[in-house]
């Protein structure tokens, strides 16, 4: 893997390049500075991030260009920009560094004791019951492998899918309505989701029987922003979808404004239901199931870590192994 990326970098260099083969630690240091300059958008911006002066950065970049016999970037009154060669070298260096990181991750899985990062990503805020079960998962993982550095974060469904496929994350929690090739989906939980409005909305004080299909078509409603199952799509067709909210917490805020109606699981709005801040509209008719899935790569690089997570989630959520 590393040789492939290094070969890609070598192909990006001029035939007269004096970069030695294999690439030395000094070259890697210069390449890291080059990547930082590109990602910061110039010498001045990279100065603070790298902790070295602009003049020192300039010397390092000049040395790199001299060793490669390539013009990598342009700087002047027009601002900072990469040459065509610079763009090719930047892409090759990113692949090289990714390969080095992948190598480190692979080596970290070969010992008896699991170590390194264990990344769990959620596409939505979890309700209190699921948070407690997730806490049980974390407890079990920590007891089994105390040297693991657990990373628990949130991201969009599309980003989580990409990170799982690239082995940059180990487990994802998100709706599995539209399944991606290469990922394994395990049903985690299922609960009904209901159309609701806040006490500031005109529907709040109208009995269900008097809210017609024309009324629903006349008020603003929120689309969940993701592909959902057939029954959910049929429900959304009845509404005037003028806004999107991918996460339940942001969707609830929009509903609380009194300007929108939208679908929410009861577990996420129970407190507001109890205090009379939110009401559910026609619950026997306007409802569909919200299905949450546990998702991992089918053939993950760090299979032992994924196996540990699957076991912990199965125990905490009482899952049937698939």
Secondary structure, DSSP 8 states (H G I E B T S, - for coil): -HHHHHHHHHHHS-TT----SS--HHHHHHHHHHHHHHHHTSHHHHHHHHTS-HHHHHHHHHHHHHHHTS--EE-STT--EE-HHHHHHHHHHHHHHHHHHHHHHHHHTTSSS--EEEEEEESS---HHHHHHHHHHHHHHHHH-TTEEEEEEE--HHHHHHHHHTTS-SEEEE--SS--TTEEEEEEEEEEEEEEEETTSGGGGS-GGG--HHHHHHSEEEE-SS---HHHHHHHTTSEEEEE-SSHHHHHHHHHTTS-BEEEEHHHHHHHHHHTSEEESSTTTSEEEEEEEEEEETT-TTHHHHHHHHHHHHHHHT----
